[in-house]
Amino acid sequence: MSPFLLGEGQGEVSGNRNLFITSNTNYLLPLIFSACGFVFIGCADPLQEQPEVLRCPEFPVVYKGEATYYTFATGAGSCSFDTTLDDLMIGAMNVIDYAGSRTCGACVYVWGPRGSILIRIVDMCPECPKGNIDLSTLAFSKIADTTEGRVPILWQVVPCGMDKPITYHFMDASQESWTAVQIRNHRYPIYRLEYLDPQRGFREIRRMQYNYFVENDGLGAGPFTFRVTDVYGHVLVDSGIVHAPDSAVEGLVQFPYCVEE
């Protein structure tokens, strides 16, 4: 099996099977080129195409696109997270890969012309084509000179280094008759949130573009039992979650790694 490499600045492929991308970190990624094409490497796209059985990918899924930057990055944005001026290694995902807010909170490793970075997705870039990420000025400056404005990148969703349990953040307007809750501090992107209805079992809560799960008829006074599923099929169940508007309530556990690090 001979290696193939990206054509310099053109995304061309030579050879036919394996590519190993290395950086000055501990990341070593074996990638497979298949009939799916080179929008990403590997057939199963966990951000878009959900199979009947969610599972960790057999091989890393790496996307190809371009990076730009925006000067008003604060950590807030379409994902409805709080401002984090002390942590601006962040980015806004293109509207396709944003996937209705599924990538909110995801940790993304980005390879650029001058280096590699780890960022967190906090916003959506409506005008960005599929594959592209709009980075904060700080993040962009670590992979390219800001005078370039736009550069080619590869990127991959990686596990966030979370040791504490996930948290449930209730919107300030949330109440018994209209409940809005957001999952934070998660290792992998969130696929689904359900609550336990004593009469009908677990019921899925609708996810909004602004990254809250909203039950228009309300969930009642609580406390609640939630079942949370990530994009790789890991499932967490938390009971006794109290309804606390404009507050975060810590769960009991965190999603496991796909592969022990």
BALOBA-1460 file (C-alpha; in Angstrom, 3 decimals):
// residues 261
<rec num="1" residu="m" x="0.000" y="0.000" z="0.000"/>
<rec num="2" residu="s" x="1.678" y="3.176" z="-1.154"/>
<rec num="3" residu="p" x="1.102" y="6.527" z="0.575"/>
<rec num="4" residu="f" x="-0.651" y="9.443" z="-1.071"/>
<rec num="5" residu="l" x="-0.216" y="13.102" z="-0.277"/>
<rec num="6" residu="l" x="-2.206" y="16.243" z="-0.752"/>
<rec num="7" residu="g" x="-1.072" y="18.279" z="-3.725"/>
<rec num="8" residu="e" x="0.400" y="21.507" z="-2.430"/>
<rec num="9" residu="g" x="-2.425" y="24.030" z="-2.095"/>
<rec num="10" residu="q" x="-4.608" y="22.140" z="-4.591"/>
<rec num="11" residu="g" x="-6.046" y="19.173" z="-2.725"/>
<rec num="12" residu="e" x="-4.804" y="16.739" z="-5.382"/>
<rec num="13" residu="v" x="-4.150" y="13.088" z="-4.618"/>
<rec num="14" residu="s" x="-1.266" y="10.926" z="-5.793"/>
<rec num="15" residu="g" x="-0.886" y="7.228" z="-5.057"/>
<rec num="16" residu="n" x="-3.860" y="5.220" z="-3.896"/>
<rec num="17" residu="r" x="-4.292" y="4.161" z="-0.266"/>
<rec num="18" residu="n" x="-2.924" y="5.521" z="2.996"/>
<rec num="19" residu="l" x="-2.125" y="9.016" z="4.221"/>
<rec num="20" residu="f" x="-0.456" y="9.782" z="7.522"/>
<rec num="21" residu="i" x="-0.630" y="13.366" z="8.737"/>
<rec num="22" residu="t" x="1.686" y="14.263" z="11.566"/>
<rec num="23" residu="s" x="2.267" y="17.487" z="13.450"/>
<rec num="24" residu="n" x="4.297" y="18.637" z="16.409"/>
<rec num="25" residu="t" x="1.663" y="17.110" z="18.695"/>
<rec num="26" residu="n" x="0.968" y="13.469" z="19.473"/>
<rec num="27" residu="y" x="-1.673" y="13.192" z="16.725"/>
<rec num="28" residu="l" x="-1.022" y="10.513" z="14.089"/>
<rec num="29" residu="l" x="-3.935" y="9.913" z="11.756"/>
<rec num="30" residu="p" x="-4.226" y="6.962" z="9.365"/>
<rec num="31" residu="l" x="-6.735" y="8.030" z="6.717"/>
<rec num="32" residu="i" x="-8.496" y="6.079" z="4.027"/>
<rec num="33" residu="f" x="-9.249" y="7.399" z="0.550"/>
<rec num="34" residu="s" x="-12.400" y="5.762" z="-0.742"/>
<rec num="35" residu="a" x="-15.105" y="6.077" z="-3.366"/>
<rec num="36" residu="c" x="-16.760" y="8.717" z="-1.205"/>
<rec num="37" residu="g" x="-14.495" y="11.321" z="-2.777"/>
<rec num="38" residu="f" x="-12.230" y="13.826" z="-1.084"/>
<rec num="39" residu="v" x="-14.663" y="16.211" z="0.576"/>
<rec num="40" residu="f" x="-13.770" y="14.190" z="3.629"/>
<rec num="41" residu="i" x="-11.888" y="10.930" z="4.030"/>
<rec num="42" residu="g" x="-14.054" y="7.958" z="4.970"/>
<rec num="43" residu="c" x="-17.670" y="7.212" z="4.046"/>
<rec num="44" residu="a" x="-19.485" y="7.778" z="7.336"/>
<rec num="45" residu="d" x="-19.870" y="11.470" z="8.132"/>
<rec num="46" residu="p" x="-20.910" y="11.680" z="11.824"/>
<rec num="47" residu="l" x="-21.958" y="15.321" z="11.446"/>
<rec num="48" residu="q" x="-24.403" y="14.715" z="8.595"/>
<rec num="49" residu="e" x="-25.294" y="11.113" z="7.823"/>
<rec num="50" residu="q" x="-26.532" y="9.303" z="10.901"/>
<rec num="51" residu="p" x="-26.724" y="5.508" z="10.461"/>
<rec num="52" residu="e" x="-29.358" y="3.413" z="12.238"/>
<rec num="53" residu="v" x="-26.725" y="2.383" z="14.771"/>
<rec num="54" residu="l" x="-24.508" y="5.239" z="15.926"/>
<rec num="55" residu="r" x="-20.933" y="4.117" z="16.410"/>
<rec num="56" residu="c" x="-17.392" y="5.376" z="16.594"/>
<rec num="57" residu="p" x="-15.795" y="5.613" z="13.132"/>
<rec num="58" residu="e" x="-13.409" y="2.845" z="12.152"/>
<rec num="59" residu="f" x="-11.069" y="5.480" z="10.737"/>
<rec num="60" residu="p" x="-10.743" y="9.208" z="11.544"/>
<rec num="61" residu="v" x="-12.961" y="11.434" z="9.413"/>
<rec num="62" residu="v" x="-10.981" y="14.416" z="8.135"/>
<rec num="63" residu="y" x="-12.591" y="17.318" z="6.283"/>
<rec num="64" residu="k" x="-11.048" y="19.619" z="3.705"/>
<rec num="65" residu="g" x="-11.880" y="23.316" z="3.368"/>
<rec num="66" residu="e" x="-10.637" y="26.823" z="3.908"/>
<rec num="67" residu="a" x="-10.195" y="29.004" z="6.969"/>
<rec num="68" residu="t" x="-11.060" y="32.687" z="7.239"/>
<rec num="69" residu="y" x="-11.260" y="34.822" z="10.383"/>
<rec num="70" residu="y" x="-13.564" y="37.296" z="12.085"/>
<rec num="71" residu="t" x="-12.461" y="40.096" z="14.376"/>
<rec num="72" residu="f" x="-15.500" y="40.220" z="16.682"/>
<rec num="73" residu="a" x="-15.130" y="36.710" z="18.179"/>
<rec num="74" residu="t" x="-16.057" y="36.616" z="21.876"/>
<rec num="75" residu="g" x="-17.021" y="32.992" z="22.524"/>
<rec num="76" residu="a" x="-20.723" y="33.799" z="22.182"/>
<rec num="77" residu="g" x="-22.701" y="33.327" z="18.963"/>
<rec num="78" residu="s" x="-25.249" y="31.031" z="17.327"/>
<rec num="79" residu="c" x="-24.502" y="28.226" z="19.794"/>
<rec num="80" residu="s" x="-25.759" y="30.428" z="22.674"/>
<rec num="81" residu="f" x="-22.693" y="29.891" z="24.832"/>
<rec num="82" residu="d" x="-21.389" y="32.466" z="27.292"/>
<rec num="83" residu="t" x="-18.668" y="34.938" z="26.345"/>
<rec num="84" residu="t" x="-15.177" y="33.546" z="27.002"/>
<rec num="85" residu="l" x="-12.742" y="36.408" z="26.488"/>
<rec num="86" residu="d" x="-10.064" y="34.386" z="28.316"/>
<rec num="87" residu="d" x="-10.356" y="31.583" z="25.740"/>
<rec num="88" residu="l" x="-10.608" y="32.726" z="22.133"/>
<rec num="89" residu="m" x="-9.323" y="29.575" z="20.450"/>
<rec num="90" residu="i" x="-12.733" y="29.295" z="18.832"/>
<rec num="91" residu="g" x="-14.434" y="29.147" z="15.468"/>
<rec num="92" residu="a" x="-17.686" y="29.417" z="13.521"/>
<rec num="93" residu="m" x="-18.674" y="26.350" z="11.483"/>
<rec num="94" residu="n" x="-20.101" y="26.608" z="7.974"/>
<rec num="95" residu="v" x="-23.889" y="26.251" z="7.838"/>
<rec num="96" residu="i" x="-23.825" y="22.739" z="6.312"/>
<rec num="97" residu="d" x="-21.444" y="21.175" z="8.829"/>
<rec num="98" residu="y" x="-23.085" y="23.206" z="11.609"/>
<rec num="99" residu="a" x="-25.854" y="20.635" z="11.078"/>
<rec num="100" residu="g" x="-28.612" y="22.468" z="12.892"/>
<rec num="101" residu="s" x="-26.286" y="23.174" z="15.878"/>
<rec num="102" residu="r" x="-25.032" y="19.574" z="16.197"/>
<rec num="103" residu="t" x="-21.389" y="20.712" z="16.076"/>
<rec num="104" residu="c" x="-21.840" y="23.305" z="18.840"/>
<rec num="105" residu="g" x="-19.275" y="22.724" z="21.556"/>
<rec num="106" residu="a" x="-17.275" y="20.303" z="19.409"/>
<rec num="107" residu="c" x="-13.504" y="20.378" z="19.676"/>
<rec num="108" residu="v" x="-11.881" y="20.569" z="16.256"/>
<rec num="109" residu="y" x="-8.241" y="20.009" z="15.345"/>
<rec num="110" residu="v" x="-7.212" y="22.199" z="12.395"/>
<rec num="111" residu="w" x="-4.150" y="21.854" z="10.171"/>
<rec num="112" residu="g" x="-3.091" y="24.997" z="8.296"/>
<rec num="113" residu="p" x="-0.125" y="26.206" z="6.238"/>
<rec num="114" residu="r" x="1.898" y="27.282" z="9.261"/>
<rec num="115" residu="g" x="0.843" y="24.894" z="12.002"/>
<rec num="116" residu="s" x="-2.028" y="23.182" z="13.774"/>
<rec num="117" residu="i" x="-4.474" y="24.269" z="16.472"/>
<rec num="118" residu="l" x="-7.269" y="22.964" z="18.654"/>
<rec num="119" residu="i" x="-10.449" y="25.073" z="18.681"/>
<rec num="120" residu="r" x="-13.995" y="24.900" z="20.027"/>
<rec num="121" residu="i" x="-17.033" y="25.544" z="17.816"/>
<rec num="122" residu="v" x="-19.198" y="28.330" z="19.262"/>
<rec num="123" residu="d" x="-20.882" y="29.907" z="16.239"/>
<rec num="124" residu="m" x="-22.218" y="29.390" z="12.707"/>
<rec num="125" residu="c" x="-20.865" y="31.020" z="9.542"/>
<rec num="126" residu="p" x="-23.923" y="31.399" z="7.249"/>
<rec num="127" residu="e" x="-21.936" y="32.481" z="4.189"/>
<rec num="128" residu="c" x="-19.188" y="29.835" z="4.482"/>
<rec num="129" residu="p" x="-19.251" y="26.896" z="2.012"/>
<rec num="130" residu="k" x="-19.211" y="23.307" z="3.278"/>
<rec num="131" residu="g" x="-15.859" y="22.405" z="4.794"/>
<rec num="132" residu="n" x="-14.927" y="25.971" z="5.743"/>
<rec num="133" residu="i" x="-14.409" y="27.361" z="9.257"/>
<rec num="134" residu="d" x="-14.344" y="31.043" z="10.229"/>
<rec num="135" residu="l" x="-11.758" y="31.312" z="13.003"/>
<rec num="136" residu="s" x="-11.127" y="33.932" z="15.640"/>
<rec num="137" residu="t" x="-8.234" y="36.233" z="14.761"/>
<rec num="138" residu="l" x="-6.123" y="34.576" z="17.463"/>
<rec num="139" residu="a" x="-6.759" y="31.073" z="16.143"/>
<rec num="140" residu="f" x="-6.140" y="32.032" z="12.514"/>
<rec num="141" residu="s" x="-2.849" y="33.757" z="13.401"/>
<rec num="142" residu="k" x="-1.473" y="30.449" z="14.687"/>
<rec num="143" residu="i" x="-1.895" y="28.649" z="11.339"/>
<rec num="144" residu="a" x="-1.287" y="31.509" z="8.877"/>
<rec num="145" residu="d" x="-0.519" y="35.202" z="8.600"/>
<rec num="146" residu="t" x="-3.721" y="37.240" z="8.969"/>
<rec num="147" residu="t" x="-2.778" y="39.236" z="5.858"/>
<rec num="148" residu="e" x="-3.578" y="36.117" z="3.799"/>
<rec num="149" residu="g" x="-7.224" y="36.253" z="4.859"/>
<rec num="150" residu="r" x="-8.110" y="32.799" z="3.496"/>
<rec num="151" residu="v" x="-6.032" y="29.600" z="3.593"/>
<rec num="152" residu="p" x="-6.565" y="25.877" z="2.878"/>
<rec num="153" residu="i" x="-7.086" y="23.622" z="5.892"/>
<rec num="154" residu="l" x="-7.818" y="20.075" z="6.964"/>
<rec num="155" residu="w" x="-9.841" y="19.543" z="10.122"/>
<rec num="156" residu="q" x="-11.136" y="16.762" z="12.334"/>
<rec num="157" residu="v" x="-13.585" y="16.558" z="15.238"/>
<rec num="158" residu="v" x="-11.648" y="15.244" z="18.242"/>
<rec num="159" residu="p" x="-12.649" y="14.502" z="21.850"/>
<rec num="160" residu="c" x="-12.710" y="17.503" z="24.155"/>
<rec num="161" residu="g" x="-10.498" y="17.037" z="27.187"/>
<rec num="162" residu="m" x="-13.368" y="17.016" z="29.652"/>
<rec num="163" residu="d" x="-12.868" y="15.234" z="32.978"/>
<rec num="164" residu="k" x="-15.959" y="16.486" z="34.787"/>
<rec num="165" residu="p" x="-19.532" y="15.353" z="33.999"/>
<rec num="166" residu="i" x="-21.704" y="17.009" z="31.365"/>
<rec num="167" residu="t" x="-23.873" y="19.903" z="32.518"/>
<rec num="168" residu="y" x="-27.466" y="20.939" z="31.785"/>
<rec num="169" residu="h" x="-27.847" y="24.685" z="31.258"/>
<rec num="170" residu="f" x="-31.420" y="25.989" z="31.419"/>
<rec num="171" residu="m" x="-32.266" y="29.156" z="29.509"/>
<rec num="172" residu="d" x="-33.184" y="32.176" z="31.633"/>
<rec num="173" residu="a" x="-36.716" y="32.144" z="30.136"/>
<rec num="174" residu="s" x="-37.202" y="28.417" z="30.811"/>
<rec num="175" residu="q" x="-40.201" y="27.524" z="32.972"/>
<rec num="176" residu="e" x="-42.558" y="24.663" z="33.784"/>
<rec num="177" residu="s" x="-44.767" y="25.393" z="30.774"/>
<rec num="178" residu="w" x="-41.933" y="26.083" z="28.270"/>
<rec num="179" residu="t" x="-38.625" y="24.401" z="28.926"/>
<rec num="180" residu="a" x="-35.324" y="25.080" z="27.165"/>
<rec num="181" residu="v" x="-32.149" y="23.228" z="28.142"/>
<rec num="182" residu="q" x="-28.687" y="23.036" z="26.613"/>
<rec num="183" residu="i" x="-25.976" y="20.407" z="27.091"/>
<rec num="184" residu="r" x="-22.528" y="21.771" z="27.908"/>
<rec num="185" residu="n" x="-19.143" y="20.357" z="28.880"/>
<rec num="186" residu="h" x="-19.528" y="17.341" z="26.578"/>
<rec num="187" residu="r" x="-16.648" y="15.279" z="25.186"/>
<rec num="188" residu="y" x="-18.277" y="14.669" z="21.788"/>
<rec num="189" residu="p" x="-21.004" y="16.514" z="19.835"/>
<rec num="190" residu="i" x="-24.559" y="15.872" z="21.059"/>
<rec num="191" residu="y" x="-26.885" y="13.909" z="18.786"/>
<rec num="192" residu="r" x="-30.082" y="13.643" z="20.844"/>
<rec num="193" residu="l" x="-31.649" y="14.638" z="24.176"/>
<rec num="194" residu="e" x="-34.659" y="12.833" z="25.674"/>
<rec num="195" residu="y" x="-36.609" y="13.206" z="28.898"/>
<rec num="196" residu="l" x="-38.444" y="10.516" z="30.838"/>
<rec num="197" residu="d" x="-42.216" y="10.803" z="30.676"/>
<rec num="198" residu="p" x="-43.638" y="8.601" z="33.488"/>
<rec num="199" residu="q" x="-46.535" y="7.506" z="31.243"/>
<rec num="200" residu="r" x="-44.814" y="7.160" z="27.855"/>
<rec num="201" residu="g" x="-41.141" y="6.482" z="28.547"/>
<rec num="202" residu="f" x="-38.303" y="8.506" z="27.048"/>
<rec num="203" residu="r" x="-39.382" y="11.199" z="24.567"/>
<rec num="204" residu="e" x="-37.069" y="13.185" z="22.306"/>
<rec num="205" residu="i" x="-36.833" y="16.952" z="22.793"/>
<rec num="206" residu="r" x="-36.622" y="19.095" z="19.663"/>
<rec num="207" residu="r" x="-33.285" y="20.725" z="18.993"/>
<rec num="208" residu="m" x="-33.205" y="24.354" z="17.857"/>
<rec num="209" residu="q" x="-30.759" y="26.121" z="15.533"/>
<rec num="210" residu="y" x="-29.543" y="28.150" z="18.517"/>
<rec num="211" residu="n" x="-28.404" y="24.977" z="20.341"/>
<rec num="212" residu="y" x="-31.142" y="24.588" z="22.934"/>
<rec num="213" residu="f" x="-33.472" y="21.628" z="23.244"/>
<rec num="214" residu="v" x="-36.977" y="23.046" z="23.611"/>
<rec num="215" residu="e" x="-40.208" y="21.464" z="24.813"/>
<rec num="216" residu="n" x="-42.951" y="23.929" z="23.881"/>
<rec num="217" residu="d" x="-45.435" y="22.404" z="26.310"/>
<rec num="218" residu="g" x="-42.905" y="22.384" z="29.114"/>
<rec num="219" residu="l" x="-41.465" y="19.542" z="31.150"/>
<rec num="220" residu="g" x="-43.162" y="20.517" z="34.397"/>
<rec num="221" residu="a" x="-41.552" y="21.412" z="37.670"/>
<rec num="222" residu="g" x="-38.907" y="18.679" z="37.725"/>
<rec num="223" residu="p" x="-36.628" y="17.184" z="38.804"/>
<rec num="224" residu="f" x="-36.046" y="15.478" z="35.457"/>
<rec num="225" residu="t" x="-34.472" y="12.306" z="34.140"/>
<rec num="226" residu="f" x="-32.588" y="12.965" z="30.900"/>
<rec num="227" residu="r" x="-31.058" y="10.566" z="28.403"/>
<rec num="228" residu="v" x="-28.278" y="12.092" z="26.263"/>
<rec num="229" residu="t" x="-26.737" y="10.484" z="23.168"/>
<rec num="230" residu="d" x="-23.603" y="11.693" z="21.409"/>
<rec num="231" residu="v" x="-22.888" y="11.369" z="17.666"/>
<rec num="232" residu="y" x="-21.018" y="8.110" z="18.266"/>
<rec num="233" residu="g" x="-23.845" y="6.402" z="20.129"/>
<rec num="234" residu="h" x="-22.615" y="6.766" z="23.713"/>
<rec num="235" residu="v" x="-25.617" y="7.170" z="26.036"/>
<rec num="236" residu="l" x="-25.770" y="8.868" z="29.423"/>
<rec num="237" residu="v" x="-28.775" y="8.857" z="31.785"/>
<rec num="238" residu="d" x="-28.996" y="11.464" z="34.549"/>
<rec num="239" residu="s" x="-31.765" y="11.576" z="37.141"/>
<rec num="240" residu="g" x="-32.675" y="14.240" z="39.666"/>
<rec num="241" residu="i" x="-31.815" y="17.195" z="37.408"/>
<rec num="242" residu="v" x="-33.544" y="20.198" z="38.968"/>
<rec num="243" residu="h" x="-35.054" y="22.974" z="36.873"/>
<rec num="244" residu="a" x="-32.810" y="26.013" z="37.429"/>
<rec num="245" residu="p" x="-33.366" y="28.864" z="34.917"/>
<rec num="246" residu="d" x="-30.190" y="30.696" z="33.849"/>
<rec num="247" residu="s" x="-28.125" y="28.104" z="35.693"/>
<rec num="248" residu="a" x="-26.083" y="24.998" z="34.964"/>
<rec num="249" residu="v" x="-26.817" y="21.730" z="36.743"/>
<rec num="250" residu="e" x="-24.043" y="19.133" z="36.749"/>
<rec num="251" residu="g" x="-24.822" y="15.572" z="35.713"/>
<rec num="252" residu="l" x="-23.194" y="12.451" z="37.089"/>
<rec num="253" residu="v" x="-20.980" y="11.197" z="34.265"/>
<rec num="254" residu="q" x="-19.125" y="12.065" z="31.065"/>
<rec num="255" residu="f" x="-19.149" y="10.300" z="27.680"/>
<rec num="256" residu="p" x="-16.418" y="7.639" z="27.340"/>
<rec num="257" residu="y" x="-13.715" y="7.937" z="24.728"/>
<rec num="258" residu="c" x="-14.139" y="6.077" z="21.448"/>
<rec num="259" residu="v" x="-10.609" y="4.790" z="21.986"/>
<rec num="260" residu="e" x="-8.880" y="5.135" z="25.308"/>
<rec num="261" residu="e" x="-6.336" y="7.938" z="24.954"/>
